[in-house]
Amino acid sequence: MEKNGITKNYEYALLTNEIYKGWSGMKASEYKKLNLNVAKRGGGVAKGAKDLYEKEIKKSAISKSNGLNYKYIDEQKQIEDKRDGRK
């Protein structure tokens, strides 16, 4: 960002704080701390709901049949396979 006259890390930090203050009324560090607190509270609420649900149904809410199925893809392998004509 030398074109804009910003050359040092602390200048970026000052600019970032001004941007955060402009739209949220808080410094960047205050906003991030608030978001962390909100996330922790949300996680606590979700845990409480899960515990209450499990108490009512008398079994775990999480099982192999209803768990999320994440499929991890090796993107590099896909690129190589496509390049080499393999599926």
C-alpha positions as CSV (number, residue, x, y, z in Angstrom):
1,M,0.0,0.0,0.0
2,E,2.9,2.3,-0.5
3,K,0.8,4.1,-3.1
4,N,-1.4,5.3,-0.3
5,G,1.4,6.4,1.9
6,I,1.0,3.5,4.4
7,T,4.3,1.8,4.9
8,K,4.4,0.6,8.5
9,N,2.4,-2.0,10.4
10,Y,1.3,0.4,13.1
11,E,-0.1,2.6,10.3
12,Y,-2.2,-0.3,9.1
13,A,-3.4,-0.9,12.7
14,L,-4.4,2.8,13.1
15,L,-6.3,2.7,9.8
16,T,-8.0,-0.6,10.8
17,N,-9.1,0.8,14.1
18,E,-10.6,3.9,12.4
19,I,-12.5,1.7,10.0
20,Y,-13.8,-0.5,12.9
21,K,-14.8,2.7,14.9
22,G,-16.6,4.0,11.8
23,W,-19.0,1.2,11.4
24,S,-19.2,-0.4,14.9
25,G,-18.3,2.4,17.3
26,M,-15.5,0.2,18.8
27,K,-11.8,-0.4,18.2
28,A,-10.9,-3.6,16.4
29,S,-9.7,-5.3,19.6
30,E,-12.9,-4.4,21.4
31,Y,-15.1,-5.7,18.5
32,K,-13.1,-9.0,18.4
33,K,-13.4,-9.4,22.2
34,L,-17.2,-8.8,21.9
35,N,-17.5,-11.4,19.1
36,L,-15.6,-13.9,21.2
37,N,-17.9,-13.4,24.2
38,V,-21.0,-13.7,22.0
39,A,-19.6,-17.0,20.4
40,K,-18.9,-18.4,23.9
41,R,-22.4,-17.6,25.1
42,G,-23.9,-19.1,22.0
43,G,-22.0,-22.3,22.5
44,G,-23.2,-22.5,26.1
45,V,-26.8,-22.0,25.0
46,A,-26.4,-24.8,22.4
47,K,-24.8,-27.1,24.9
48,G,-27.7,-26.4,27.4
49,A,-30.3,-27.2,24.7
50,K,-28.5,-30.4,23.7
51,D,-28.2,-31.5,27.3
52,L,-31.9,-30.8,28.0
53,Y,-32.9,-32.7,24.8
54,E,-30.8,-35.7,25.7
55,K,-32.3,-35.7,29.2
56,E,-35.8,-35.8,27.7
57,I,-35.1,-38.6,25.1
58,K,-32.8,-40.5,27.5
59,K,-30.1,-41.1,24.9
60,S,-27.3,-39.2,23.1
61,A,-28.4,-36.7,20.4
62,I,-25.4,-37.5,18.4
63,S,-24.9,-40.8,16.6
64,K,-23.1,-42.2,13.6
65,S,-26.3,-42.0,11.5
66,N,-27.0,-38.3,12.1
67,G,-23.4,-36.9,12.4
68,L,-22.1,-34.7,9.7
69,N,-20.2,-36.4,6.9
70,Y,-17.3,-34.3,5.9
71,K,-15.6,-35.4,2.7
72,Y,-12.1,-34.2,2.4
73,I,-10.8,-33.7,-1.1
74,D,-7.2,-33.7,-2.1
75,E,-7.4,-30.8,-4.6
76,Q,-3.9,-31.3,-5.9
77,K,-4.7,-34.9,-6.7
78,Q,-7.9,-33.8,-8.5
79,I,-5.9,-31.4,-10.6
80,E,-3.3,-34.0,-11.4
81,D,-5.9,-36.6,-12.3
82,K,-7.8,-34.2,-14.6
83,R,-4.5,-33.2,-16.2
84,D,-3.7,-36.9,-16.8
85,G,-7.2,-37.8,-18.0
86,R,-8.2,-39.9,-14.9
87,K,-11.4,-39.4,-13.0
